């Protein structure tokens, strides 16, 4: 993947603050100091997801956290790293950004976004085959947005890099992100846990299921 430093620039101070609070200053310094090089290294190994890919930001987001975790020399456990990720997502900056979306008012928001990605993949996927493969089933879940993936490049990359144990923590950020958008994620399967699909049923947090 092309190196994009903006993700590290934005997230590194937030990760450092969380790690310092949850562990200590030394751990935070090490994770960020060495993590910066790990971030660049991970991107140099990662598959090119294609220009204009609306899902590529998910990979950059994931690899920022993976880099800090590797920077700590895995002294932070994957479960502990999940708490760090939650701290970052619940920071004032990201709460403000995500909070601008209310999934009670725009219940089909994520389905629309995934259909945009589907159109991008239909046009460009042959040139960038290592990508998400998204499906829709309109016979299920009339409320909210529903879709599922049968391929995840982040999961494949982490497995190839020998860091698959971090995947459940990365997947857990979905629930936090949707909660900050006044939504709720209902999920039964993830590829990271060995399932064939990773499913997303997203509704507003005022919807009674």
Rosetta constraint file for C-alpha pairs under 8 A:
AtomPair CA 1 CA 43 HARMONIC 5.13 0.50
AtomPair CA 1 CA 44 HARMONIC 6.04 0.50
AtomPair CA 1 CA 45 HARMONIC 7.29 0.50
AtomPair CA 1 CA 46 HARMONIC 5.35 0.50
AtomPair CA 1 CA 47 HARMONIC 5.66 0.50
AtomPair CA 1 CA 48 HARMONIC 4.48 0.50
AtomPair CA 1 CA 49 HARMONIC 6.89 0.50
AtomPair CA 2 CA 43 HARMONIC 6.73 0.50
AtomPair CA 2 CA 44 HARMONIC 7.36 0.50
AtomPair CA 2 CA 48 HARMONIC 7.27 0.50
AtomPair CA 3 CA 40 HARMONIC 6.61 0.50
AtomPair CA 3 CA 43 HARMONIC 6.16 0.50
AtomPair CA 3 CA 44 HARMONIC 7.41 0.50
AtomPair CA 5 CA 9 HARMONIC 6.20 0.50
AtomPair CA 6 CA 10 HARMONIC 6.16 0.50
AtomPair CA 7 CA 11 HARMONIC 6.07 0.50
AtomPair CA 7 CA 60 HARMONIC 6.81 0.50
AtomPair CA 7 CA 61 HARMONIC 6.89 0.50
AtomPair CA 7 CA 64 HARMONIC 7.05 0.50
AtomPair CA 8 CA 12 HARMONIC 5.38 0.50
AtomPair CA 8 CA 36 HARMONIC 7.29 0.50
AtomPair CA 8 CA 39 HARMONIC 7.74 0.50
AtomPair CA 8 CA 64 HARMONIC 6.12 0.50
AtomPair CA 9 CA 13 HARMONIC 7.48 0.50
AtomPair CA 10 CA 14 HARMONIC 7.50 0.50
AtomPair CA 11 CA 15 HARMONIC 6.13 0.50
AtomPair CA 11 CA 64 HARMONIC 7.40 0.50
AtomPair CA 11 CA 88 HARMONIC 7.42 0.50
AtomPair CA 12 CA 16 HARMONIC 6.02 0.50
AtomPair CA 12 CA 32 HARMONIC 6.45 0.50
AtomPair CA 12 CA 64 HARMONIC 7.93 0.50
AtomPair CA 13 CA 17 HARMONIC 6.13 0.50
AtomPair CA 14 CA 18 HARMONIC 6.37 0.50
AtomPair CA 14 CA 87 HARMONIC 7.96 0.50
AtomPair CA 14 CA 88 HARMONIC 5.61 0.50
AtomPair CA 14 CA 91 HARMONIC 7.46 0.50
AtomPair CA 15 CA 19 HARMONIC 6.08 0.50
AtomPair CA 15 CA 28 HARMONIC 7.89 0.50
AtomPair CA 15 CA 32 HARMONIC 7.84 0.50
AtomPair CA 15 CA 68 HARMONIC 7.82 0.50
AtomPair CA 15 CA 84 HARMONIC 6.56 0.50
AtomPair CA 15 CA 85 HARMONIC 7.54 0.50
AtomPair CA 15 CA 87 HARMONIC 7.88 0.50
AtomPair CA 15 CA 88 HARMONIC 6.24 0.50
AtomPair CA 16 CA 20 HARMONIC 5.98 0.50
AtomPair CA 16 CA 28 HARMONIC 5.07 0.50
AtomPair CA 16 CA 29 HARMONIC 6.98 0.50
AtomPair CA 16 CA 31 HARMONIC 7.62 0.50
AtomPair CA 16 CA 32 HARMONIC 6.46 0.50
AtomPair CA 17 CA 21 HARMONIC 6.23 0.50
AtomPair CA 17 CA 28 HARMONIC 7.43 0.50
AtomPair CA 18 CA 22 HARMONIC 6.08 0.50
AtomPair CA 18 CA 84 HARMONIC 5.75 0.50
AtomPair CA 18 CA 87 HARMONIC 6.27 0.50
AtomPair CA 18 CA 88 HARMONIC 7.26 0.50
AtomPair CA 19 CA 23 HARMONIC 5.55 0.50
AtomPair CA 19 CA 24 HARMONIC 6.75 0.50
AtomPair CA 19 CA 25 HARMONIC 7.70 0.50
AtomPair CA 19 CA 27 HARMONIC 6.97 0.50
AtomPair CA 19 CA 28 HARMONIC 5.09 0.50
AtomPair CA 19 CA 84 HARMONIC 6.58 0.50
AtomPair CA 20 CA 24 HARMONIC 4.45 0.50
AtomPair CA 20 CA 25 HARMONIC 4.78 0.50
AtomPair CA 20 CA 26 HARMONIC 7.68 0.50
AtomPair CA 20 CA 27 HARMONIC 6.87 0.50
AtomPair CA 20 CA 28 HARMONIC 5.05 0.50
AtomPair CA 21 CA 25 HARMONIC 7.95 0.50
AtomPair CA 23 CA 27 HARMONIC 6.62 0.50
AtomPair CA 23 CA 28 HARMONIC 7.55 0.50
AtomPair CA 24 CA 28 HARMONIC 6.35 0.50
AtomPair CA 25 CA 29 HARMONIC 6.10 0.50
AtomPair CA 26 CA 30 HARMONIC 6.21 0.50
AtomPair CA 27 CA 31 HARMONIC 6.09 0.50
AtomPair CA 27 CA 72 HARMONIC 6.62 0.50
AtomPair CA 28 CA 32 HARMONIC 6.28 0.50
AtomPair CA 28 CA 72 HARMONIC 7.86 0.50
AtomPair CA 29 CA 33 HARMONIC 5.80 0.50
AtomPair CA 30 CA 34 HARMONIC 5.86 0.50
AtomPair CA 30 CA 35 HARMONIC 7.66 0.50
AtomPair CA 30 CA 71 HARMONIC 6.32 0.50
AtomPair CA 30 CA 72 HARMONIC 5.89 0.50
AtomPair CA 31 CA 35 HARMONIC 5.35 0.50
AtomPair CA 31 CA 68 HARMONIC 4.94 0.50
AtomPair CA 31 CA 69 HARMONIC 6.52 0.50
AtomPair CA 31 CA 70 HARMONIC 7.25 0.50
AtomPair CA 31 CA 71 HARMONIC 4.17 0.50
AtomPair CA 31 CA 72 HARMONIC 4.23 0.50
AtomPair CA 31 CA 73 HARMONIC 7.73 0.50
AtomPair CA 32 CA 36 HARMONIC 6.10 0.50
AtomPair CA 32 CA 68 HARMONIC 5.74 0.50
AtomPair CA 32 CA 71 HARMONIC 6.45 0.50
AtomPair CA 32 CA 72 HARMONIC 7.92 0.50
AtomPair CA 33 CA 37 HARMONIC 7.73 0.50
AtomPair CA 33 CA 71 HARMONIC 7.15 0.50
AtomPair CA 34 CA 38 HARMONIC 6.42 0.50
AtomPair CA 34 CA 68 HARMONIC 7.45 0.50
AtomPair CA 34 CA 70 HARMONIC 7.92 0.50
AtomPair CA 34 CA 71 HARMONIC 4.56 0.50
AtomPair CA 34 CA 72 HARMONIC 7.47 0.50
AtomPair CA 35 CA 39 HARMONIC 5.96 0.50
AtomPair CA 35 CA 67 HARMONIC 4.73 0.50
AtomPair CA 35 CA 68 HARMONIC 4.38 0.50
AtomPair CA 35 CA 69 HARMONIC 7.28 0.50
AtomPair CA 35 CA 70 HARMONIC 6.45 0.50
AtomPair CA 35 CA 71 HARMONIC 4.13 0.50
AtomPair CA 35 CA 72 HARMONIC 7.50 0.50
AtomPair CA 36 CA 40 HARMONIC 6.62 0.50
AtomPair CA 36 CA 67 HARMONIC 6.96 0.50
AtomPair CA 36 CA 68 HARMONIC 7.45 0.50
AtomPair CA 36 CA 71 HARMONIC 7.81 0.50
AtomPair CA 37 CA 41 HARMONIC 6.19 0.50
AtomPair CA 37 CA 67 HARMONIC 7.92 0.50
AtomPair CA 38 CA 42 HARMONIC 5.96 0.50
AtomPair CA 38 CA 67 HARMONIC 4.96 0.50
AtomPair CA 38 CA 68 HARMONIC 7.54 0.50
AtomPair CA 38 CA 70 HARMONIC 6.90 0.50
AtomPair CA 38 CA 71 HARMONIC 6.64 0.50
AtomPair CA 39 CA 43 HARMONIC 6.28 0.50
AtomPair CA 39 CA 63 HARMONIC 6.48 0.50
AtomPair CA 39 CA 64 HARMONIC 6.02 0.50
AtomPair CA 39 CA 66 HARMONIC 7.74 0.50
AtomPair CA 39 CA 67 HARMONIC 4.83 0.50
AtomPair CA 39 CA 68 HARMONIC 7.76 0.50
AtomPair CA 40 CA 44 HARMONIC 6.28 0.50
AtomPair CA 41 CA 45 HARMONIC 6.52 0.50
AtomPair CA 42 CA 46 HARMONIC 6.10 0.50
AtomPair CA 42 CA 63 HARMONIC 6.94 0.50
AtomPair CA 42 CA 67 HARMONIC 7.35 0.50
AtomPair CA 43 CA 63 HARMONIC 7.58 0.50
AtomPair CA 46 CA 157 HARMONIC 6.57 0.50
AtomPair CA 47 CA 130 HARMONIC 6.81 0.50
AtomPair CA 47 CA 153 HARMONIC 7.85 0.50
AtomPair CA 47 CA 157 HARMONIC 7.77 0.50
AtomPair CA 48 CA 128 HARMONIC 6.85 0.50
AtomPair CA 48 CA 130 HARMONIC 7.88 0.50
AtomPair CA 49 CA 53 HARMONIC 6.68 0.50
AtomPair CA 49 CA 56 HARMONIC 6.42 0.50
AtomPair CA 49 CA 128 HARMONIC 5.83 0.50
AtomPair CA 49 CA 130 HARMONIC 6.85 0.50
AtomPair CA 49 CA 131 HARMONIC 6.22 0.50
AtomPair CA 50 CA 124 HARMONIC 7.56 0.50
AtomPair CA 50 CA 127 HARMONIC 7.82 0.50
AtomPair CA 50 CA 128 HARMONIC 5.91 0.50
AtomPair CA 53 CA 117 HARMONIC 7.20 0.50
AtomPair CA 53 CA 120 HARMONIC 6.84 0.50
AtomPair CA 53 CA 121 HARMONIC 7.94 0.50
AtomPair CA 54 CA 116 HARMONIC 7.88 0.50
AtomPair CA 54 CA 117 HARMONIC 5.99 0.50
AtomPair CA 54 CA 120 HARMONIC 7.91 0.50
AtomPair CA 55 CA 59 HARMONIC 7.50 0.50
AtomPair CA 55 CA 117 HARMONIC 6.93 0.50
AtomPair CA 56 CA 60 HARMONIC 6.64 0.50
AtomPair CA 57 CA 61 HARMONIC 6.03 0.50
AtomPair CA 58 CA 62 HARMONIC 6.18 0.50
AtomPair CA 59 CA 63 HARMONIC 6.10 0.50
AtomPair CA 59 CA 154 HARMONIC 6.13 0.50
AtomPair CA 60 CA 64 HARMONIC 6.22 0.50
AtomPair CA 61 CA 65 HARMONIC 6.92 0.50
AtomPair CA 62 CA 66 HARMONIC 6.28 0.50
AtomPair CA 62 CA 154 HARMONIC 7.60 0.50
AtomPair CA 62 CA 170 HARMONIC 6.52 0.50
AtomPair CA 63 CA 67 HARMONIC 5.86 0.50
AtomPair CA 64 CA 68 HARMONIC 6.50 0.50
AtomPair CA 65 CA 69 HARMONIC 6.22 0.50
AtomPair CA 65 CA 85 HARMONIC 7.25 0.50
AtomPair CA 66 CA 70 HARMONIC 6.13 0.50
AtomPair CA 66 CA 166 HARMONIC 7.44 0.50
AtomPair CA 67 CA 71 HARMONIC 5.93 0.50
AtomPair CA 68 CA 72 HARMONIC 6.34 0.50
AtomPair CA 69 CA 73 HARMONIC 6.79 0.50
AtomPair CA 69 CA 74 HARMONIC 5.71 0.50
AtomPair CA 69 CA 75 HARMONIC 7.91 0.50
AtomPair CA 69 CA 76 HARMONIC 6.60 0.50
AtomPair CA 69 CA 81 HARMONIC 7.07 0.50
AtomPair CA 70 CA 74 HARMONIC 5.53 0.50
AtomPair CA 72 CA 76 HARMONIC 6.56 0.50
AtomPair CA 76 CA 80 HARMONIC 6.01 0.50
AtomPair CA 76 CA 81 HARMONIC 6.24 0.50
AtomPair CA 77 CA 81 HARMONIC 6.09 0.50
AtomPair CA 78 CA 82 HARMONIC 6.30 0.50
AtomPair CA 78 CA 165 HARMONIC 6.78 0.50
AtomPair CA 78 CA 166 HARMONIC 5.26 0.50
AtomPair CA 78 CA 169 HARMONIC 6.21 0.50
AtomPair CA 79 CA 83 HARMONIC 6.94 0.50
AtomPair CA 79 CA 169 HARMONIC 6.39 0.50
AtomPair CA 80 CA 84 HARMONIC 6.66 0.50
AtomPair CA 81 CA 85 HARMONIC 6.22 0.50
AtomPair CA 81 CA 169 HARMONIC 6.95 0.50
AtomPair CA 82 CA 86 HARMONIC 6.25 0.50
AtomPair CA 82 CA 169 HARMONIC 4.79 0.50
AtomPair CA 82 CA 170 HARMONIC 7.01 0.50
AtomPair CA 82 CA 172 HARMONIC 7.19 0.50
AtomPair CA 82 CA 173 HARMONIC 7.59 0.50
AtomPair CA 83 CA 87 HARMONIC 6.18 0.50
AtomPair CA 84 CA 88 HARMONIC 6.34 0.50
AtomPair CA 85 CA 89 HARMONIC 6.25 0.50
AtomPair CA 85 CA 170 HARMONIC 7.95 0.50
AtomPair CA 85 CA 173 HARMONIC 6.90 0.50
AtomPair CA 86 CA 90 HARMONIC 5.98 0.50
AtomPair CA 86 CA 173 HARMONIC 6.72 0.50
AtomPair CA 86 CA 176 HARMONIC 6.83 0.50
AtomPair CA 87 CA 91 HARMONIC 6.08 0.50
AtomPair CA 88 CA 94 HARMONIC 7.49 0.50
AtomPair CA 89 CA 94 HARMONIC 5.58 0.50
AtomPair CA 89 CA 95 HARMONIC 6.73 0.50
AtomPair CA 89 CA 173 HARMONIC 7.96 0.50
AtomPair CA 89 CA 176 HARMONIC 7.28 0.50
AtomPair CA 89 CA 177 HARMONIC 6.96 0.50
AtomPair CA 90 CA 94 HARMONIC 6.25 0.50
AtomPair CA 90 CA 95 HARMONIC 5.42 0.50
AtomPair CA 90 CA 180 HARMONIC 7.84 0.50
AtomPair CA 91 CA 95 HARMONIC 5.91 0.50
AtomPair CA 92 CA 96 HARMONIC 6.05 0.50
AtomPair CA 93 CA 97 HARMONIC 6.43 0.50
AtomPair CA 94 CA 98 HARMONIC 5.88 0.50
AtomPair CA 94 CA 99 HARMONIC 7.91 0.50
AtomPair CA 95 CA 99 HARMONIC 5.49 0.50
AtomPair CA 95 CA 180 HARMONIC 6.37 0.50
AtomPair CA 96 CA 100 HARMONIC 6.47 0.50
AtomPair CA 97 CA 101 HARMONIC 7.96 0.50
AtomPair CA 98 CA 177 HARMONIC 7.20 0.50
AtomPair CA 98 CA 180 HARMONIC 5.74 0.50
AtomPair CA 98 CA 181 HARMONIC 5.39 0.50
AtomPair CA 99 CA 180 HARMONIC 5.66 0.50
AtomPair CA 99 CA 181 HARMONIC 5.15 0.50
AtomPair CA 99 CA 182 HARMONIC 7.32 0.50
AtomPair CA 100 CA 181 HARMONIC 7.18 0.50
AtomPair CA 101 CA 106 HARMONIC 7.90 0.50
AtomPair CA 101 CA 181 HARMONIC 5.12 0.50
AtomPair CA 101 CA 182 HARMONIC 7.39 0.50
AtomPair CA 102 CA 106 HARMONIC 6.37 0.50
AtomPair CA 102 CA 181 HARMONIC 5.27 0.50
AtomPair CA 102 CA 182 HARMONIC 5.26 0.50
AtomPair CA 102 CA 183 HARMONIC 7.28 0.50
AtomPair CA 102 CA 204 HARMONIC 7.42 0.50
AtomPair CA 103 CA 107 HARMONIC 4.83 0.50
AtomPair CA 103 CA 108 HARMONIC 7.79 0.50
AtomPair CA 103 CA 109 HARMONIC 7.17 0.50
AtomPair CA 103 CA 181 HARMONIC 6.10 0.50
AtomPair CA 103 CA 182 HARMONIC 5.68 0.50
AtomPair CA 103 CA 183 HARMONIC 5.43 0.50
AtomPair CA 103 CA 203 HARMONIC 6.61 0.50
AtomPair CA 103 CA 204 HARMONIC 4.69 0.50
AtomPair CA 103 CA 205 HARMONIC 7.61 0.50
AtomPair CA 104 CA 182 HARMONIC 6.86 0.50
AtomPair CA 104 CA 183 HARMONIC 7.06 0.50
AtomPair CA 104 CA 203 HARMONIC 7.18 0.50
AtomPair CA 104 CA 204 HARMONIC 4.20 0.50
AtomPair CA 104 CA 205 HARMONIC 6.78 0.50
AtomPair CA 104 CA 206 HARMONIC 6.64 0.50
AtomPair CA 104 CA 207 HARMONIC 7.56 0.50
AtomPair CA 105 CA 204 HARMONIC 7.82 0.50
AtomPair CA 107 CA 143 HARMONIC 7.50 0.50
AtomPair CA 107 CA 144 HARMONIC 4.61 0.50
AtomPair CA 107 CA 145 HARMONIC 6.52 0.50
AtomPair CA 107 CA 202 HARMONIC 7.86 0.50
AtomPair CA 107 CA 203 HARMONIC 6.18 0.50
AtomPair CA 107 CA 204 HARMONIC 6.37 0.50
AtomPair CA 108 CA 112 HARMONIC 6.22 0.50
AtomPair CA 108 CA 144 HARMONIC 5.38 0.50
AtomPair CA 108 CA 145 HARMONIC 5.08 0.50
AtomPair CA 109 CA 113 HARMONIC 6.36 0.50
AtomPair CA 109 CA 145 HARMONIC 7.17 0.50
AtomPair CA 110 CA 114 HARMONIC 6.08 0.50
AtomPair CA 110 CA 145 HARMONIC 5.92 0.50
AtomPair CA 110 CA 202 HARMONIC 7.76 0.50
AtomPair CA 111 CA 115 HARMONIC 6.17 0.50
AtomPair CA 111 CA 145 HARMONIC 4.92 0.50
AtomPair CA 111 CA 146 HARMONIC 6.46 0.50
AtomPair CA 111 CA 147 HARMONIC 7.00 0.50
AtomPair CA 112 CA 116 HARMONIC 6.36 0.50
AtomPair CA 113 CA 117 HARMONIC 6.42 0.50
AtomPair CA 114 CA 118 HARMONIC 6.06 0.50
AtomPair CA 114 CA 134 HARMONIC 7.49 0.50
AtomPair CA 114 CA 147 HARMONIC 7.87 0.50
AtomPair CA 115 CA 119 HARMONIC 6.19 0.50
AtomPair CA 116 CA 120 HARMONIC 6.31 0.50
AtomPair CA 117 CA 121 HARMONIC 6.09 0.50
AtomPair CA 118 CA 122 HARMONIC 6.08 0.50
AtomPair CA 118 CA 133 HARMONIC 7.94 0.50
AtomPair CA 118 CA 134 HARMONIC 6.61 0.50
AtomPair CA 119 CA 123 HARMONIC 6.35 0.50
AtomPair CA 120 CA 124 HARMONIC 6.03 0.50
AtomPair CA 120 CA 125 HARMONIC 7.52 0.50
AtomPair CA 121 CA 125 HARMONIC 4.48 0.50
AtomPair CA 124 CA 128 HARMONIC 6.60 0.50
AtomPair CA 125 CA 129 HARMONIC 5.27 0.50
AtomPair CA 125 CA 131 HARMONIC 7.47 0.50
AtomPair CA 130 CA 153 HARMONIC 5.96 0.50
AtomPair CA 131 CA 151 HARMONIC 6.92 0.50
AtomPair CA 131 CA 152 HARMONIC 6.35 0.50
AtomPair CA 131 CA 153 HARMONIC 5.24 0.50
AtomPair CA 132 CA 149 HARMONIC 6.49 0.50
AtomPair CA 132 CA 150 HARMONIC 7.35 0.50
AtomPair CA 132 CA 151 HARMONIC 5.08 0.50
AtomPair CA 132 CA 152 HARMONIC 4.88 0.50
AtomPair CA 132 CA 153 HARMONIC 6.17 0.50
AtomPair CA 133 CA 149 HARMONIC 5.35 0.50
AtomPair CA 133 CA 150 HARMONIC 5.58 0.50
AtomPair CA 133 CA 151 HARMONIC 5.17 0.50
AtomPair CA 133 CA 152 HARMONIC 7.25 0.50
AtomPair CA 134 CA 147 HARMONIC 6.87 0.50
AtomPair CA 134 CA 148 HARMONIC 5.68 0.50
AtomPair CA 134 CA 149 HARMONIC 4.49 0.50
AtomPair CA 134 CA 150 HARMONIC 6.63 0.50
AtomPair CA 134 CA 151 HARMONIC 7.77 0.50
AtomPair CA 135 CA 147 HARMONIC 5.70 0.50
AtomPair CA 135 CA 148 HARMONIC 5.38 0.50
AtomPair CA 135 CA 149 HARMONIC 6.18 0.50
AtomPair CA 135 CA 150 HARMONIC 7.79 0.50
AtomPair CA 136 CA 146 HARMONIC 6.77 0.50
AtomPair CA 136 CA 147 HARMONIC 4.72 0.50
AtomPair CA 136 CA 148 HARMONIC 6.59 0.50
AtomPair CA 137 CA 146 HARMONIC 7.33 0.50
AtomPair CA 137 CA 147 HARMONIC 6.79 0.50
AtomPair CA 138 CA 142 HARMONIC 7.27 0.50
AtomPair CA 138 CA 146 HARMONIC 7.86 0.50
AtomPair CA 140 CA 146 HARMONIC 7.60 0.50
AtomPair CA 141 CA 145 HARMONIC 7.78 0.50
AtomPair CA 141 CA 146 HARMONIC 6.68 0.50
AtomPair CA 141 CA 201 HARMONIC 7.49 0.50
AtomPair CA 143 CA 203 HARMONIC 6.59 0.50
AtomPair CA 144 CA 201 HARMONIC 7.05 0.50
AtomPair CA 144 CA 202 HARMONIC 5.58 0.50
AtomPair CA 144 CA 203 HARMONIC 4.48 0.50
AtomPair CA 144 CA 204 HARMONIC 7.09 0.50
AtomPair CA 145 CA 200 HARMONIC 7.62 0.50
AtomPair CA 145 CA 201 HARMONIC 5.67 0.50
AtomPair CA 145 CA 202 HARMONIC 5.18 0.50
AtomPair CA 145 CA 203 HARMONIC 6.61 0.50
AtomPair CA 146 CA 199 HARMONIC 7.70 0.50
AtomPair CA 146 CA 200 HARMONIC 5.57 0.50
AtomPair CA 146 CA 201 HARMONIC 4.41 0.50
AtomPair CA 146 CA 202 HARMONIC 6.44 0.50
AtomPair CA 147 CA 199 HARMONIC 6.17 0.50
AtomPair CA 147 CA 200 HARMONIC 5.48 0.50
AtomPair CA 147 CA 201 HARMONIC 6.76 0.50
AtomPair CA 148 CA 197 HARMONIC 6.41 0.50
AtomPair CA 148 CA 198 HARMONIC 5.46 0.50
AtomPair CA 148 CA 199 HARMONIC 4.17 0.50
AtomPair CA 148 CA 200 HARMONIC 5.79 0.50
AtomPair CA 149 CA 197 HARMONIC 5.50 0.50
AtomPair CA 149 CA 198 HARMONIC 5.14 0.50
AtomPair CA 149 CA 199 HARMONIC 6.45 0.50
AtomPair CA 150 CA 191 HARMONIC 7.67 0.50
AtomPair CA 150 CA 196 HARMONIC 6.21 0.50
AtomPair CA 150 CA 197 HARMONIC 4.72 0.50
AtomPair CA 150 CA 198 HARMONIC 6.63 0.50
AtomPair CA 151 CA 191 HARMONIC 7.68 0.50
AtomPair CA 151 CA 197 HARMONIC 7.38 0.50
AtomPair CA 152 CA 156 HARMONIC 6.42 0.50
AtomPair CA 152 CA 191 HARMONIC 7.46 0.50
AtomPair CA 153 CA 157 HARMONIC 5.94 0.50
AtomPair CA 154 CA 158 HARMONIC 6.13 0.50
AtomPair CA 155 CA 159 HARMONIC 6.17 0.50
AtomPair CA 155 CA 164 HARMONIC 7.06 0.50
AtomPair CA 155 CA 167 HARMONIC 6.61 0.50
AtomPair CA 155 CA 191 HARMONIC 7.42 0.50
AtomPair CA 155 CA 192 HARMONIC 6.20 0.50
AtomPair CA 156 CA 160 HARMONIC 6.18 0.50
AtomPair CA 157 CA 161 HARMONIC 6.06 0.50
AtomPair CA 158 CA 162 HARMONIC 6.08 0.50
AtomPair CA 158 CA 163 HARMONIC 4.97 0.50
AtomPair CA 158 CA 164 HARMONIC 4.84 0.50
AtomPair CA 158 CA 166 HARMONIC 7.85 0.50
AtomPair CA 158 CA 167 HARMONIC 7.25 0.50
AtomPair CA 159 CA 163 HARMONIC 5.94 0.50
AtomPair CA 159 CA 164 HARMONIC 4.64 0.50
AtomPair CA 160 CA 164 HARMONIC 7.98 0.50
AtomPair CA 163 CA 167 HARMONIC 7.72 0.50
AtomPair CA 164 CA 192 HARMONIC 7.77 0.50
AtomPair CA 166 CA 170 HARMONIC 6.46 0.50
AtomPair CA 167 CA 171 HARMONIC 6.07 0.50
AtomPair CA 167 CA 192 HARMONIC 5.92 0.50
AtomPair CA 168 CA 172 HARMONIC 6.17 0.50
AtomPair CA 168 CA 192 HARMONIC 6.27 0.50
AtomPair CA 168 CA 193 HARMONIC 7.23 0.50
AtomPair CA 169 CA 173 HARMONIC 6.96 0.50
AtomPair CA 170 CA 174 HARMONIC 7.88 0.50
AtomPair CA 171 CA 190 HARMONIC 7.98 0.50
AtomPair CA 171 CA 192 HARMONIC 7.81 0.50
AtomPair CA 172 CA 176 HARMONIC 7.11 0.50
AtomPair CA 173 CA 177 HARMONIC 6.10 0.50
AtomPair CA 174 CA 178 HARMONIC 6.24 0.50
AtomPair CA 174 CA 185 HARMONIC 7.64 0.50
AtomPair CA 175 CA 179 HARMONIC 6.14 0.50
AtomPair CA 175 CA 184 HARMONIC 6.88 0.50
AtomPair CA 175 CA 185 HARMONIC 5.64 0.50
AtomPair CA 176 CA 180 HARMONIC 6.30 0.50
AtomPair CA 177 CA 181 HARMONIC 6.63 0.50
AtomPair CA 178 CA 182 HARMONIC 6.62 0.50
AtomPair CA 178 CA 183 HARMONIC 5.01 0.50
AtomPair CA 178 CA 184 HARMONIC 5.84 0.50
AtomPair CA 178 CA 185 HARMONIC 6.55 0.50
AtomPair CA 178 CA 202 HARMONIC 7.63 0.50
AtomPair CA 179 CA 183 HARMONIC 4.77 0.50
AtomPair CA 179 CA 184 HARMONIC 5.53 0.50
AtomPair CA 179 CA 185 HARMONIC 7.74 0.50
AtomPair CA 179 CA 205 HARMONIC 7.57 0.50
AtomPair CA 182 CA 204 HARMONIC 5.90 0.50
AtomPair CA 182 CA 205 HARMONIC 5.45 0.50
AtomPair CA 183 CA 202 HARMONIC 6.63 0.50
AtomPair CA 183 CA 203 HARMONIC 5.45 0.50
AtomPair CA 183 CA 204 HARMONIC 4.06 0.50
AtomPair CA 183 CA 205 HARMONIC 4.46 0.50
AtomPair CA 183 CA 206 HARMONIC 7.92 0.50
AtomPair CA 184 CA 202 HARMONIC 5.65 0.50
AtomPair CA 184 CA 203 HARMONIC 5.45 0.50
AtomPair CA 184 CA 204 HARMONIC 6.02 0.50
AtomPair CA 184 CA 205 HARMONIC 5.45 0.50
AtomPair CA 185 CA 200 HARMONIC 6.59 0.50
AtomPair CA 185 CA 201 HARMONIC 5.76 0.50
AtomPair CA 185 CA 202 HARMONIC 4.67 0.50
AtomPair CA 185 CA 203 HARMONIC 6.75 0.50
AtomPair CA 186 CA 200 HARMONIC 6.47 0.50
AtomPair CA 186 CA 201 HARMONIC 5.12 0.50
AtomPair CA 186 CA 202 HARMONIC 6.31 0.50
AtomPair CA 187 CA 198 HARMONIC 7.86 0.50
AtomPair CA 187 CA 199 HARMONIC 5.72 0.50
AtomPair CA 187 CA 200 HARMONIC 5.70 0.50
AtomPair CA 187 CA 201 HARMONIC 6.46 0.50
AtomPair CA 188 CA 198 HARMONIC 7.99 0.50
AtomPair CA 188 CA 199 HARMONIC 6.72 0.50
AtomPair CA 189 CA 193 HARMONIC 7.53 0.50
AtomPair CA 189 CA 195 HARMONIC 5.93 0.50
AtomPair CA 189 CA 196 HARMONIC 7.87 0.50
AtomPair CA 189 CA 197 HARMONIC 6.17 0.50
AtomPair CA 189 CA 198 HARMONIC 5.23 0.50
AtomPair CA 189 CA 199 HARMONIC 5.87 0.50
AtomPair CA 190 CA 194 HARMONIC 6.90 0.50
AtomPair CA 190 CA 195 HARMONIC 5.53 0.50
AtomPair CA 190 CA 196 HARMONIC 7.50 0.50
AtomPair CA 190 CA 197 HARMONIC 5.85 0.50
AtomPair CA 190 CA 198 HARMONIC 4.06 0.50
AtomPair CA 190 CA 199 HARMONIC 6.72 0.50
AtomPair CA 191 CA 195 HARMONIC 4.66 0.50
AtomPair CA 191 CA 196 HARMONIC 5.77 0.50
AtomPair CA 191 CA 197 HARMONIC 5.41 0.50
AtomPair CA 191 CA 198 HARMONIC 5.33 0.50
AtomPair CA 203 CA 207 HARMONIC 6.55 0.50
